[in-house]
């Protein structure tokens, strides 16, 4: 806890020094004028946590010092306690208009001084925790920030791959033709959802859809990847094509119970990427790549 106390009376500064030591506050600096205080504030590597200003200072008054310091971004919310021997209402009103948080009277009453300082320290601690929480939220927002068309790997079990892993798995298939069904699951109104939600909310929505998609996919081997734009590309191996109408219905049941706050409800489209049934690994990878590159989904109804 870093404290700066400003008073032109050395006796008052001595009393404050002894009081702070008694309260357990050791990181305390003292100044005898407003000009000296401003120099110390300017030179400080980190902002002070609590400020005490005598109202009646020579040169720059305590009220003007309060106003000047309060105008700095680093001290917009810092507790500022005014020290005063005056009972004049207008002087205290000026101090509070300048941004003072509290005041303490001279001559000091030990109990009052202790309580005023303790309140200022508690307020400073609360403000620090609030700043830390805001910084943590900002860091989280930066970590979860994604562009609308940016693919990312979802945490939905072994069937969920990164888009590059998904395409490479197809390219690594041996020569020959394989029975496969290529299909997609699109959030039809993904762009609107992206605009209406935070980056973290949108990412969470994609992750939740991936988790549910993984749970309702056909039991035959199916892999999928989020390709950006709220779109999943999926491949089911084997001659038995998945029932996309039934899959769509099961996903719609989930949609009825989910959604982001203050955002439009999800609208899903499940469709085949191609009616072709036999693929080489290379041709399937090319079809997926072409589909992902499309600016928007093809307006097809769910189909078997």
Buried (B, 14 or more C-beta within 10 A) or exposed (E): BBBBBBBBBEEBBEBBEEBBEEBEBEEBBBBBBBBBBBEBBEEEEEBBBBBBBBBBBEEBBBBBBBBBBBEEEEBEBBBBBBBBEEEEEEBBEBBBEBBBBBBBBBEBEEEEBBEBBEBBBEBBEEBEEEEEEEEEEEEEEEEBEBEBBEBBBBEBEEBBBBBEEBBEBBEEBEEEEBEBBBBBBBBBBBBBBBEBBBBBBBBBBBBBBBBBBBEEBBEEEBBBBBBBBBBBBBBBBBEEBBEBEBBBEBBBEBBEEEBBEEBEEBBBBBBBBBEEEEBBBEBBBBBBBEBBEEEEBEEEEBEE
